[in-house]
Amino acid sequence: MSDLRVGQGYDIHRLASGRRLLLGGVEIPTAEGIGLLGHSDADVLFHAIIDAVLGAFALGDIGQWFPDDSAEFAGASSRDLLVRVLTDERLADARLVNLDCTVIAQRPKLMPYIPMIRKAIADIFWVPIEQISVKAKTNEGLDAIGRGEAIAACAVALMTRAKMREPGT
């Protein structure tokens, strides 16, 4: 019997002037010079992935691990937070089977950046890019996302217990 575990994650952040827009560790240029607002670098996709991985093993959520009122995590790299989760001793034998992600943004158009985002994520997990799916959707002009005020992301991670290589090395 295999030990397959599924976790799902979701996050949303407001867009704000004077911030970098990072999605899956890739900087996305915007004509308006806007990015996501948050305590860390606000990479909404990495935040959803972190929650999906933590959820697969019933280890809480990103807010429990990296509280947004902690000075330690102010301006933190979300990539580094994901690596910190993946290298935690409780996940020493965890391995990603596949990851399915959706970014919901009215703008900017993300299609040109999806291959880079997939590669960045695959590199962290030490898996082939074929195990990483990233899709981009709009909100058809509805709600805060549709008005271009926020970006959200969802992720579903299928994990198993088997020795995995050190992420990010």
OpenMM code with the backbone's topology and positions (N, CA, C; nanometers):
from openmm import Vec3, app, unit

residues = "MET SER ASP LEU ARG VAL GLY GLN GLY TYR ASP ILE HIS ARG LEU ALA SER GLY ARG ARG LEU LEU LEU GLY GLY VAL GLU ILE PRO THR ALA GLU GLY ILE GLY LEU LEU GLY HIS SER ASP ALA ASP VAL LEU PHE HIS ALA ILE ILE ASP ALA VAL LEU GLY ALA PHE ALA LEU GLY ASP ILE GLY GLN TRP PHE PRO ASP ASP SER ALA GLU PHE ALA GLY ALA SER SER ARG ASP LEU LEU VAL ARG VAL LEU THR ASP GLU ARG LEU ALA ASP ALA ARG LEU VAL ASN LEU ASP CYS THR VAL ILE ALA GLN ARG PRO LYS LEU MET PRO TYR ILE PRO MET ILE ARG LYS ALA ILE ALA ASP ILE PHE TRP VAL PRO ILE GLU GLN ILE SER VAL LYS ALA LYS THR ASN GLU GLY LEU ASP ALA ILE GLY ARG GLY GLU ALA ILE ALA ALA CYS ALA VAL ALA LEU MET THR ARG ALA LYS MET ARG GLU PRO GLY THR".split()
positions = [
    Vec3(0.0844, -0.1185, 0.0000),
    Vec3(0.0000, 0.0000, 0.0000),
    Vec3(0.0888, 0.1246, 0.0000),
    Vec3(0.0608, 0.2158, -0.0895),
    Vec3(0.1405, 0.3388, -0.0948),
    Vec3(0.0814, 0.4420, 0.0008),
    Vec3(0.1634, 0.5350, 0.0401),
    Vec3(0.1197, 0.6415, 0.1304),
    Vec3(0.1026, 0.7697, 0.0500),
    Vec3(-0.0031, 0.7747, -0.0299),
    Vec3(-0.0320, 0.8953, -0.1079),
    Vec3(-0.1087, 0.9930, -0.0218),
    Vec3(-0.0702, 1.1193, -0.0292),
    Vec3(-0.1326, 1.2239, 0.0513),
    Vec3(-0.1663, 1.3406, -0.0405),
    Vec3(-0.2861, 1.3967, -0.0272),
    Vec3(-0.3288, 1.5103, -0.1080),
    Vec3(-0.3458, 1.6316, -0.0170),
    Vec3(-0.2967, 1.7445, -0.0634),
    Vec3(-0.3172, 1.8700, 0.0086),
    Vec3(-0.3591, 1.9768, -0.0902),
    Vec3(-0.4418, 2.0700, -0.0434),
    Vec3(-0.4820, 2.1800, -0.1308),
    Vec3(-0.4497, 2.3105, -0.0607),
    Vec3(-0.4144, 2.4103, -0.1401),
    Vec3(-0.3825, 2.5411, -0.0847),
    Vec3(-0.4476, 2.6517, -0.1655),
    Vec3(-0.4712, 2.7623, -0.0987),
    Vec3(-0.5313, 2.8800, -0.1614),
    Vec3(-0.4730, 3.0033, -0.0947),
    Vec3(-0.4516, 3.1074, -0.1741),
    Vec3(-0.4108, 3.2356, -0.1179),
    Vec3(-0.4546, 3.3470, -0.2116),
    Vec3(-0.4693, 3.4654, -0.1560),
    Vec3(-0.5052, 3.5844, -0.2324),
    Vec3(-0.4326, 3.7029, -0.1707),
    Vec3(-0.3840, 3.7926, -0.2555),
    Vec3(-0.3190, 3.9160, -0.2098),
    Vec3(-0.3667, 4.0325, -0.2947),
    Vec3(-0.3749, 4.1477, -0.2305),
    Vec3(-0.4072, 4.2722, -0.3012),
    Vec3(-0.2897, 4.3135, -0.3898),
    Vec3(-0.3229, 4.3830, -0.4967),
    Vec3(-0.2214, 4.4469, -0.5798),
    Vec3(-0.1992, 4.5881, -0.5264),
    Vec3(-0.0732, 4.6333, -0.5321),
    Vec3(-0.0385, 4.7659, -0.4821),
    Vec3(0.0769, 4.8236, -0.5628),
    Vec3(0.0829, 4.9539, -0.5712),
    Vec3(0.1930, 5.0222, -0.6403),
    Vec3(0.3230, 5.0046, -0.5628),
    Vec3(0.4322, 5.0065, -0.6372),
    Vec3(0.5634, 5.0025, -0.5757),
    Vec3(0.6064, 4.8670, -0.5236),
    Vec3(0.5405, 4.7608, -0.5666),
    Vec3(0.5760, 4.6252, -0.5252),
    Vec3(0.6139, 4.5428, -0.6471),
    Vec3(0.7010, 4.4449, -0.6280),
    Vec3(0.7346, 4.3507, -0.7347),
    Vec3(0.6236, 4.2458, -0.7432),
    Vec3(0.5936, 4.2024, -0.8654),
    Vec3(0.4970, 4.0948, -0.8848),
    Vec3(0.5745, 3.9659, -0.9072),
    Vec3(0.5729, 3.8804, -0.8055),
    Vec3(0.6386, 3.7509, -0.8120),
    Vec3(0.5324, 3.6424, -0.8104),
    Vec3(0.5434, 3.5498, -0.9053),
    Vec3(0.4535, 3.4343, -0.9111),
    Vec3(0.5381, 3.3102, -0.9348),
    Vec3(0.5375, 3.2202, -0.8387),
    Vec3(0.6199, 3.0999, -0.8514),
    Vec3(0.7670, 3.1321, -0.8624),
    Vec3(0.8080, 3.2410, -0.7997),
    Vec3(0.9484, 3.2804, -0.8003),
    Vec3(0.9933, 3.3558, -0.9232),
    Vec3(0.9029, 3.3800, -1.0166),
    Vec3(0.9365, 3.4507, -1.1412),
    Vec3(0.8808, 3.5920, -1.1319),
    Vec3(0.9650, 3.6895, -1.1592),
    Vec3(0.9184, 3.8284, -1.1575),
    Vec3(0.8452, 3.8586, -1.2880),
    Vec3(0.7243, 3.9099, -1.2750),
    Vec3(0.6390, 3.9416, -1.3886),
    Vec3(0.6347, 4.0935, -1.4028),
    Vec3(0.6821, 4.1472, -1.5129),
    Vec3(0.6758, 4.2932, -1.5299),
    Vec3(0.5322, 4.3390, -1.5532),
    Vec3(0.4978, 4.4542, -1.4967),
    Vec3(0.3649, 4.5104, -1.5168),
    Vec3(0.3787, 4.6535, -1.5661),
    Vec3(0.2942, 4.6915, -1.6588),
    Vec3(0.2961, 4.8267, -1.7139),
    Vec3(0.2640, 4.9297, -1.6065),
    Vec3(0.1801, 4.8898, -1.5112),
    Vec3(0.1375, 4.9821, -1.4063),
    Vec3(0.2362, 4.9898, -1.2915),
    Vec3(0.3408, 4.9064, -1.2898),
    Vec3(0.4357, 4.9047, -1.1793),
    Vec3(0.3732, 4.8582, -1.0494),
    Vec3(0.2862, 4.7575, -1.0586),
    Vec3(0.2191, 4.7068, -0.9392),
    Vec3(0.2647, 4.5652, -0.9086),
    Vec3(0.2506, 4.5277, -0.7826),
    Vec3(0.2828, 4.3932, -0.7382),
    Vec3(0.1920, 4.3554, -0.6244),
    Vec3(0.2191, 4.2418, -0.5659),
    Vec3(0.1333, 4.1919, -0.4592),
    Vec3(0.1782, 4.2443, -0.3235),
    Vec3(0.0812, 4.2816, -0.2430),
    Vec3(0.1051, 4.3378, -0.1114),
    Vec3(0.0993, 4.2276, -0.0075),
    Vec3(0.1996, 4.2220, 0.0786),
    Vec3(0.2001, 4.1222, 0.1841),
    Vec3(0.3173, 4.1417, 0.2770),
    Vec3(0.3183, 4.0660, 0.3848),
    Vec3(0.4240, 4.0740, 0.4858),
    Vec3(0.5568, 4.0241, 0.4291),
    Vec3(0.5492, 3.9184, 0.3487),
    Vec3(0.6678, 3.8647, 0.2814),
    Vec3(0.6748, 3.9297, 0.1430),
    Vec3(0.7359, 3.8607, 0.0465),
    Vec3(0.7350, 3.9116, -0.0915),
    Vec3(0.5994, 3.8899, -0.1583),
    Vec3(0.5066, 3.8253, -0.0880),
    Vec3(0.3661, 3.8084, -0.1287),
    Vec3(0.3476, 3.7236, -0.2549),
    Vec3(0.4363, 3.6277, -0.2774),
    Vec3(0.4227, 3.5383, -0.3927),
    Vec3(0.3052, 3.4444, -0.3658),
    Vec3(0.1886, 3.4839, -0.4141),
    Vec3(0.0634, 3.4138, -0.3859),
    Vec3(0.0675, 3.2680, -0.4327),
    Vec3(0.1394, 3.2392, -0.5398),
    Vec3(0.1471, 3.1016, -0.5887),
    Vec3(0.2300, 3.0150, -0.4944),
    Vec3(0.3456, 3.0632, -0.4520),
    Vec3(0.4247, 2.9867, -0.3551),
    Vec3(0.3477, 2.9683, -0.2248),
    Vec3(0.2711, 3.0689, -0.1839),
    Vec3(0.1936, 3.0561, -0.0602),
    Vec3(0.0894, 2.9448, -0.0726),
    Vec3(0.0218, 2.9366, -0.1866),
    Vec3(-0.0760, 2.8291, -0.2082),
    Vec3(-0.0066, 2.6929, -0.2115),
    Vec3(0.1112, 2.6868, -0.2722),
    Vec3(0.1862, 2.5607, -0.2783),
    Vec3(0.2299, 2.5185, -0.1383),
    Vec3(0.2777, 2.6125, -0.0586),
    Vec3(0.3173, 2.5809, 0.0790),
    Vec3(0.1987, 2.5213, 0.1542),
    Vec3(0.0820, 2.5848, 0.1443),
    Vec3(-0.0352, 2.5321, 0.2130),
    Vec3(-0.0743, 2.3938, 0.1614),
    Vec3(-0.0593, 2.3694, 0.0322),
    Vec3(-0.0918, 2.2383, -0.0237),
    Vec3(0.0011, 2.1305, 0.0321),
    Vec3(0.1297, 2.1592, 0.0377),
    Vec3(0.2265, 2.0625, 0.0913),
    Vec3(0.1996, 2.0383, 0.2396),
    Vec3(0.1811, 2.1454, 0.3158),
    Vec3(0.1529, 2.1298, 0.4586),
    Vec3(0.0229, 2.0530, 0.4808),
    Vec3(-0.0777, 2.0828, 0.4000),
    Vec3(-0.2052, 2.0148, 0.4125),
    Vec3(-0.1959, 1.8657, 0.3850),
    Vec3(-0.1104, 1.8275, 0.2912),
    Vec3(-0.0954, 1.6855, 0.2582),
    Vec3(-0.0499, 1.6038, 0.3789),
    Vec3(0.0224, 1.6683, 0.4696),
    Vec3(0.0747, 1.5966, 0.5858),
    Vec3(0.0154, 1.6470, 0.7177),
    Vec3(-0.0966, 1.7216, 0.7081),
    Vec3(-0.1670, 1.7722, 0.8265),
    Vec3(-0.0733, 1.8484, 0.9195),
    Vec3(0.0072, 1.9386, 0.8601),
    Vec3(0.1056, 2.0146, 0.9366),
    Vec3(0.0681, 2.1617, 0.9493),
    Vec3(-0.0594, 2.1921, 0.9426),
    Vec3(-0.1011, 2.3304, 0.9615),
    Vec3(-0.1013, 2.4084, 0.8314),
    Vec3(-0.0777, 2.5398, 0.8445),
    Vec3(-0.0779, 2.6256, 0.7259),
    Vec3(0.0339, 2.7289, 0.7347),
    Vec3(0.0464, 2.8055, 0.6289),
    Vec3(0.1556, 2.9014, 0.6183),
    Vec3(0.1543, 3.0039, 0.7322),
    Vec3(0.0356, 3.0444, 0.7758),
    Vec3(0.0253, 3.1412, 0.8844),
    Vec3(0.0739, 3.0868, 1.0176),
    Vec3(0.0604, 2.9580, 1.0393),
    Vec3(0.1121, 2.8959, 1.1615),
    Vec3(0.2641, 2.8843, 1.1568),
    Vec3(0.3168, 2.8550, 1.0413),
    Vec3(0.4609, 2.8383, 1.0256),
    Vec3(0.5343, 2.9718, 1.0171),
    Vec3(0.4733, 3.0681, 0.9478),
    Vec3(0.5384, 3.1967, 0.9213),
    Vec3(0.4396, 3.3101, 0.9501),
    Vec3(0.4145, 3.3415, 1.0766),
    Vec3(0.3122, 3.4406, 1.1118),
    Vec3(0.3396, 3.5776, 1.0488),
    Vec3(0.2316, 3.6418, 1.0024),
    Vec3(0.2480, 3.7713, 0.9361),
    Vec3(0.2680, 3.8865, 1.0343),
    Vec3(0.2725, 3.8555, 1.1626),
    Vec3(0.3062, 3.9596, 1.2599),
    Vec3(0.4466, 3.9400, 1.3168),
    Vec3(0.5229, 3.8483, 1.2557),
    Vec3(0.6591, 3.8203, 1.3000),
    Vec3(0.7596, 3.9010, 1.2181),
    Vec3(0.8431, 3.9775, 1.2861),
    Vec3(0.9470, 4.0562, 1.2182),
    Vec3(1.0441, 3.9658, 1.1423),
    Vec3(1.0612, 3.8438, 1.1890),
    Vec3(1.1531, 3.7492, 1.1238),
    Vec3(1.1173, 3.7258, 0.9773),
    Vec3(0.9883, 3.7318, 0.9448),
    Vec3(0.9448, 3.6990, 0.8089),
    Vec3(0.9074, 3.8214, 0.7260),
    Vec3(0.9299, 3.9407, 0.7785),
    Vec3(0.9016, 4.0636, 0.7030),
    Vec3(0.9903, 4.0678, 0.5787),
    Vec3(0.9269, 4.0778, 0.4620),
    Vec3(1.0005, 4.0829, 0.3364),
    Vec3(1.0632, 3.9509, 0.2945),
    Vec3(1.0296, 3.8431, 0.3606),
    Vec3(1.0909, 3.7126, 0.3323),
    Vec3(1.0637, 3.6671, 0.1896),
    Vec3(1.1574, 3.5933, 0.1355),
    Vec3(1.1405, 3.5289, 0.0058),
    Vec3(1.0474, 3.4090, 0.0225),
    Vec3(0.9391, 3.4072, -0.0516),
    Vec3(0.8456, 3.2945, -0.0442),
    Vec3(0.9102, 3.1664, -0.0937),
    Vec3(1.0048, 3.1782, -0.1855),
    Vec3(1.0802, 3.0611, -0.2304),
    Vec3(1.1546, 3.0015, -0.1115),
    Vec3(1.2200, 3.0869, -0.0339),
    Vec3(1.2928, 3.0387, 0.0831),
    Vec3(1.1994, 2.9760, 0.1860),
    Vec3(1.0785, 3.0310, 0.1996),
    Vec3(0.9814, 2.9727, 0.2924),
    Vec3(0.9408, 2.8329, 0.2462),
    Vec3(0.9199, 2.8154, 0.1151),
    Vec3(0.8857, 2.6833, 0.0618),
    Vec3(1.0001, 2.5850, 0.0852),
    Vec3(1.1218, 2.6258, 0.0595),
    Vec3(1.2373, 2.5378, 0.0825),
    Vec3(1.2469, 2.5013, 0.2308),
    Vec3(1.2187, 2.5977, 0.3171),
    Vec3(1.2225, 2.5710, 0.4619),
    Vec3(1.1204, 2.4641, 0.4998),
    Vec3(1.0012, 2.4697, 0.4421),
    Vec3(0.8996, 2.3671, 0.4673),
    Vec3(0.9486, 2.2320, 0.4154),
    Vec3(0.9987, 2.2292, 0.2929),
    Vec3(1.0392, 2.1026, 0.2316),
    Vec3(1.1580, 2.0375, 0.3007),
    Vec3(1.2392, 2.1158, 0.3694),
    Vec3(1.3560, 2.0603, 0.4374),
    Vec3(1.3313, 2.0354, 0.5855),
    Vec3(1.2091, 2.0604, 0.6325),
    Vec3(1.1739, 2.0309, 0.7710),
    Vec3(1.1854, 1.8803, 0.7936),
    Vec3(1.2329, 1.8415, 0.9101),
    Vec3(1.2560, 1.6990, 0.9382),
    Vec3(1.1292, 1.6147, 0.9255),
    Vec3(1.0126, 1.6742, 0.9481),
    Vec3(0.8872, 1.5986, 0.9358),
    Vec3(0.8548, 1.5634, 0.7905),
    Vec3(0.9229, 1.6282, 0.6966),
    Vec3(0.9020, 1.6001, 0.5542),
    Vec3(1.0261, 1.5377, 0.4904),
    Vec3(1.1161, 1.4853, 0.5731),
    Vec3(1.2427, 1.4316, 0.5229),
    Vec3(1.2232, 1.3222, 0.4187),
    Vec3(1.1173, 1.2439, 0.4317),
    Vec3(1.0950, 1.1348, 0.3366),
    Vec3(0.9797, 1.1643, 0.2407),
    Vec3(0.9369, 1.2904, 0.2348),
    Vec3(0.8265, 1.3280, 0.1461),
    Vec3(0.8766, 1.3503, 0.0039),
    Vec3(0.7921, 1.3155, -0.0921),
    Vec3(0.8256, 1.3361, -0.2326),
    Vec3(0.7004, 1.3817, -0.3054),
    Vec3(0.7171, 1.4794, -0.3931),
    Vec3(0.6056, 1.5285, -0.4742),
    Vec3(0.5790, 1.4317, -0.5886),
    Vec3(0.4541, 1.3903, -0.6032),
    Vec3(0.4132, 1.3091, -0.7174),
    Vec3(0.3744, 1.4034, -0.8308),
    Vec3(0.2844, 1.4977, -0.8013),
    Vec3(0.2548, 1.6026, -0.8984),
    Vec3(0.1899, 1.7204, -0.8277),
    Vec3(0.1925, 1.8338, -0.8956),
    Vec3(0.1392, 1.9582, -0.8424),
    Vec3(0.0565, 2.0234, -0.9519),
    Vec3(-0.0667, 2.0621, -0.9167),
    Vec3(-0.1553, 2.1294, -1.0117),
    Vec3(-0.1933, 2.2642, -0.9525),
    Vec3(-0.1598, 2.3708, -1.0238),
    Vec3(-0.1804, 2.5070, -0.9729),
    Vec3(-0.2614, 2.5900, -1.0718),
    Vec3(-0.3390, 2.6824, -1.0167),
    Vec3(-0.4116, 2.7805, -1.0976),
    Vec3(-0.3888, 2.9178, -1.0365),
    Vec3(-0.3484, 3.0125, -1.1211),
    Vec3(-0.3357, 3.1523, -1.0801),
    Vec3(-0.4540, 3.2266, -1.1409),
    Vec3(-0.5254, 3.3021, -1.0577),
    Vec3(-0.6416, 3.3764, -1.1047),
    Vec3(-0.6067, 3.5245, -1.1015),
    Vec3(-0.5954, 3.5838, -1.2205),
    Vec3(-0.5553, 3.7241, -1.2330),
    Vec3(-0.6205, 3.7831, -1.3567),
    Vec3(-0.6792, 3.8985, -1.3423),
    Vec3(-0.7369, 3.9657, -1.4588),
    Vec3(-0.6254, 4.0195, -1.5488),
    Vec3(-0.5231, 4.0695, -1.4835),
    Vec3(-0.4045, 4.1193, -1.5526),
    Vec3(-0.2862, 4.1080, -1.4593),
    Vec3(-0.1667, 4.0992, -1.5059),
    Vec3(-0.1255, 4.0920, -1.6458),
    Vec3(-0.1513, 3.9522, -1.7034),
    Vec3(-0.1379, 3.9416, -1.8325),
    Vec3(-0.1506, 3.8121, -1.8987),
    Vec3(-0.0281, 3.7281, -1.8606),
    Vec3(-0.0516, 3.6070, -1.8153),
    Vec3(0.0549, 3.5249, -1.7589),
    Vec3(0.1072, 3.4160, -1.8514),
    Vec3(0.0362, 3.3890, -1.9603),
    Vec3(0.0735, 3.2785, -2.0486),
    Vec3(0.2224, 3.2769, -2.0860),
    Vec3(0.2840, 3.3910, -2.1216),
    Vec3(0.4256, 3.3852, -2.1601),
    Vec3(0.5197, 3.3421, -2.0471),
    Vec3(0.4762, 3.3524, -1.9227),
    Vec3(0.5625, 3.3253, -1.8086),
    Vec3(0.5433, 3.1856, -1.7502),
    Vec3(0.4403, 3.1165, -1.7938),
    Vec3(0.4092, 2.9862, -1.7352),
    Vec3(0.5229, 2.8848, -1.7498),
    Vec3(0.5903, 2.8731, -1.8639),
    Vec3(0.7022, 2.7776, -1.8698),
    Vec3(0.8130, 2.8083, -1.7679),
    Vec3(0.8438, 2.9364, -1.7468),
    Vec3(0.9459, 2.9738, -1.6481),
    Vec3(0.8994, 2.9431, -1.5061),
    Vec3(0.7721, 2.9677, -1.4789),
    Vec3(0.7170, 2.9393, -1.3462),
    Vec3(0.7211, 2.7893, -1.3193),
    Vec3(0.6802, 2.7089, -1.4172),
    Vec3(0.6826, 2.5635, -1.4008),
    Vec3(0.8241, 2.5142, -1.3720),
    Vec3(0.9209, 2.5672, -1.4462),
    Vec3(1.0603, 2.5253, -1.4254),
    Vec3(1.1098, 2.5656, -1.2878),
    Vec3(1.0777, 2.6876, -1.2445),
    Vec3(1.1225, 2.7331, -1.1128),
    Vec3(1.0682, 2.6424, -1.0026),
    Vec3(0.9421, 2.6035, -1.0147),
    Vec3(0.8807, 2.5161, -0.9144),
    Vec3(0.9415, 2.3761, -0.9221),
    Vec3(0.9559, 2.3231, -1.0423),
    Vec3(1.0143, 2.1892, -1.0593),
    Vec3(1.1548, 2.1828, -0.9997),
    Vec3(1.2321, 2.2885, -1.0166),
    Vec3(1.3682, 2.2910, -0.9633),
    Vec3(1.3696, 2.2831, -0.8109),
    Vec3(1.2752, 2.3486, -0.7457),
    Vec3(1.2698, 2.3455, -0.5995),
    Vec3(1.2360, 2.2046, -0.5496),
    Vec3(1.1439, 2.1383, -0.6176),
    Vec3(1.1015, 2.0046, -0.5765),
    Vec3(1.1920, 1.8942, -0.6315),
    Vec3(1.2856, 1.9286, -0.7182),
    Vec3(1.3725, 1.8306, -0.7819),
    Vec3(1.2920, 1.7244, -0.8565),
    Vec3(1.1987, 1.7727, -0.9381),
    Vec3(1.1173, 1.6823, -1.0194),
    Vec3(1.1195, 1.7306, -1.1640),
    Vec3(1.0867, 1.6425, -1.2587),
    Vec3(1.0742, 1.6863, -1.3980),
    Vec3(0.9590, 1.7868, -1.4115),
    Vec3(0.9736, 1.8765, -1.5045),
    Vec3(0.8734, 1.9811, -1.5263),
    Vec3(0.7356, 1.9219, -1.5582),
    Vec3(0.7326, 1.8006, -1.6107),
    Vec3(0.6059, 1.7358, -1.6439),
    Vec3(0.5210, 1.7054, -1.5205),
    Vec3(0.5784, 1.7117, -1.4030),
    Vec3(0.5038, 1.6880, -1.2799),
    Vec3(0.4424, 1.8166, -1.2238),
    Vec3(0.4658, 1.9285, -1.2920),
    Vec3(0.4172, 2.0586, -1.2459),
    Vec3(0.3221, 2.1173, -1.3494),
    Vec3(0.1996, 2.1452, -1.3075),
    Vec3(0.1021, 2.2104, -1.3941),
    Vec3(0.0714, 2.3486, -1.3364),
    Vec3(0.0780, 2.4489, -1.4226),
    Vec3(0.0402, 2.5857, -1.3835),
    Vec3(-0.0516, 2.6392, -1.4921),
    Vec3(-0.1681, 2.6848, -1.4486),
    Vec3(-0.2659, 2.7415, -1.5405),
    Vec3(-0.2960, 2.8837, -1.4971),
    Vec3(-0.3368, 2.9662, -1.5921),
    Vec3(-0.3765, 3.1036, -1.5612),
    Vec3(-0.5204, 3.1242, -1.6068),
    Vec3(-0.5991, 3.1837, -1.5201),
    Vec3(-0.7393, 3.2139, -1.5497),
    Vec3(-0.7674, 3.3590, -1.5136),
    Vec3(-0.8668, 3.4166, -1.5794),
    Vec3(-0.9159, 3.5486, -1.5390),
    Vec3(-1.0410, 3.5271, -1.4555),
    Vec3(-1.0943, 3.6339, -1.4029),
    Vec3(-1.2189, 3.6238, -1.3276),
    Vec3(-1.3330, 3.6907, -1.4032),
    Vec3(-1.3147, 3.7042, -1.5356),
    Vec3(-1.4200, 3.7557, -1.6234),
    Vec3(-1.4757, 3.8894, -1.5753),
    Vec3(-1.3878, 3.9714, -1.5158),
    Vec3(-1.4289, 4.1042, -1.4716),
    Vec3(-1.5080, 4.1064, -1.3428),
    Vec3(-1.5230, 3.9915, -1.2764),
    Vec3(-1.6032, 3.9836, -1.1538),
    Vec3(-1.5171, 4.0014, -1.0289),
    Vec3(-1.5678, 4.0601, -0.9276),
    Vec3(-1.5114, 4.0816, -0.7938),
    Vec3(-1.3756, 4.1519, -0.7963),
    Vec3(-1.3042, 4.1501, -0.6830),
    Vec3(-1.1772, 4.2227, -0.6697),
    Vec3(-1.0727, 4.1734, -0.7689),
    Vec3(-1.0709, 4.0438, -0.7952),
    Vec3(-0.9750, 3.9915, -0.8930),
    Vec3(-1.0107, 4.0432, -1.0313),
    Vec3(-1.1354, 4.0354, -1.0672),
    Vec3(-1.1811, 4.0817, -1.1984),
    Vec3(-1.1614, 4.2305, -1.2202),
    Vec3(-1.1645, 4.3081, -1.1121),
    Vec3(-1.1394, 4.4526, -1.1227),
    Vec3(-0.9903, 4.4853, -1.1225),
    Vec3(-0.9053, 4.3838, -1.1135),
    Vec3(-0.7606, 4.4049, -1.1141),
    Vec3(-0.7067, 4.4553, -0.9816),
    Vec3(-0.7759, 4.4237, -0.8718),
    Vec3(-0.7335, 4.4676, -0.7390),
    Vec3(-0.6566, 4.3604, -0.6621),
    Vec3(-0.6607, 4.2366, -0.7097),
    Vec3(-0.5993, 4.1253, -0.6374),
    Vec3(-0.5654, 4.0124, -0.7340),
    Vec3(-0.4810, 3.9224, -0.6857),
    Vec3(-0.4474, 3.7989, -0.7563),
    Vec3(-0.4593, 3.6862, -0.6560),
    Vec3(-0.5157, 3.5739, -0.6992),
    Vec3(-0.5309, 3.4555, -0.6139),
    Vec3(-0.4621, 3.3364, -0.6803),
    Vec3(-0.4356, 3.2346, -0.6002),
    Vec3(-0.3787, 3.1105, -0.6527),
    Vec3(-0.4320, 2.9928, -0.5732),
    Vec3(-0.4484, 2.8812, -0.6430),
    Vec3(-0.4885, 2.7538, -0.5832),
    Vec3(-0.3839, 2.6502, -0.6218),
    Vec3(-0.3606, 2.5553, -0.5338),
    Vec3(-0.2661, 2.4481, -0.5635),
    Vec3(-0.3158, 2.3189, -0.5008),
    Vec3(-0.2966, 2.2090, -0.5720),
    Vec3(-0.3232, 2.0758, -0.5201),
    Vec3(-0.1950, 1.9956, -0.5372),
    Vec3(-0.1465, 1.9421, -0.4249),
    Vec3(-0.0224, 1.8640, -0.4266),
    Vec3(-0.0540, 1.7188, -0.3934),
    Vec3(-0.0053, 1.6288, -0.4759),
    Vec3(-0.0100, 1.4862, -0.4457),
    Vec3(0.1304, 1.4482, -0.4005),
    Vec3(0.1384, 1.4036, -0.2762),
    Vec3(0.2674, 1.3734, -0.2146),
    Vec3(0.2707, 1.2267, -0.1747),
    Vec3(0.3914, 1.1751, -0.1549),
    Vec3(0.4090, 1.0396, -0.1044),
    Vec3(0.5272, 1.0381, -0.0099),
    Vec3(0.5364, 0.9319, 0.0653),
    Vec3(0.6499, 0.9140, 0.1562),
    Vec3(0.7558, 0.8302, 0.0864),
    Vec3(0.8617, 0.8930, 0.0490),
    Vec3(0.9778, 0.8282, -0.0118),
    Vec3(1.0908, 0.9297, -0.0060),
    Vec3(1.2105, 0.8866, 0.0103),
    Vec3(1.3231, 0.9800, 0.0251),
    Vec3(1.3281, 1.0748, -0.0935),
    Vec3(1.3352, 1.2046, -0.0658),
    Vec3(1.3485, 1.3039, -0.1721),
    Vec3(1.4813, 1.3754, -0.1586),
    Vec3(1.5315, 1.4268, -0.2692),
    Vec3(1.6569, 1.5021, -0.2681),
    Vec3(1.6350, 1.6354, -0.1988),
    Vec3(1.7413, 1.6949, -0.1553),
    Vec3(1.7349, 1.8264, -0.0909),
    Vec3(1.6865, 1.9296, -0.1904),
    Vec3(1.5734, 1.9974, -0.1618),
    Vec3(1.5230, 2.1002, -0.2520),
    Vec3(1.6190, 2.2182, -0.2611),
    Vec3(1.6202, 2.2808, -0.3769),
    Vec3(1.6969, 2.4033, -0.3961),
    Vec3(1.8469, 2.3847, -0.4024),
    Vec3(1.8965, 2.2595, -0.4087),
    Vec3(2.0410, 2.2396, -0.4159),
    Vec3(2.0812, 2.1863, -0.5502),
] * unit.nanometer
topology = app.Topology()
chain = topology.addChain("A")
for resn in residues:
    res = topology.addResidue(resn, chain)
    for name in ("N", "CA", "C"):
        topology.addAtom(name, app.Element.getBySymbol(name[0]), res)
